[in-house]
Amino acid sequence: MELDEIKALLDLLKDTDITEFQIEKEGSKVKIRRGRFFTQIDLPRAAEPGPAAPQIKMGEEEDTRRLITVTAPLVGTFYRASSPDAPSFAEMGARVKKGQVLCIIDARKPMNEIESEVEGVIARILVENGQPVEYGEPLFLIEPAGPDA
């Protein structure tokens, strides 16, 4: 594929909810993977209509400005474990490493593993097991590990 073709694909995909795309053409294979997995959280957001997620209240013990929010990169069903009998990928208070799987989002098969982009401690799990999630919906709050961790 030519660079102009790849740029055109990126332009087409930038305003969509697509987080992963793969194309093969003339013996070339291009895979585009993107998504907003982490953002900094400053204040709690009002929930949109639907199942209520636990709210962060100002004045709680942790400083929410320091916490990193892991958001859903796609629409689907949130699962904390790979099966009903399996242990959860991550628990409150657990230390996680960059690249560690935190949950699965089922988007009508395939299952999509959501990984941590930072090392730190899970401060909050904001979604119930089996709950539908929307693109960009907060899933976890992680307190990033300090430089001496």
PyMOL commands that set and color helices and strands:
alter all, ss='L'
color gray80, all
select helices_A, chain A and resi 3-13+64-66
alter helices_A, ss='H'
color red, helices_A
select strands_A, chain A and resi 20-25+28-33+38-40+68-71+76-79+95-96+101-106+111-115+120-125+132-133+138-144
alter strands_A, ss='S'
color yellow, strands_A
deselect
rebuild
show_as cartoon
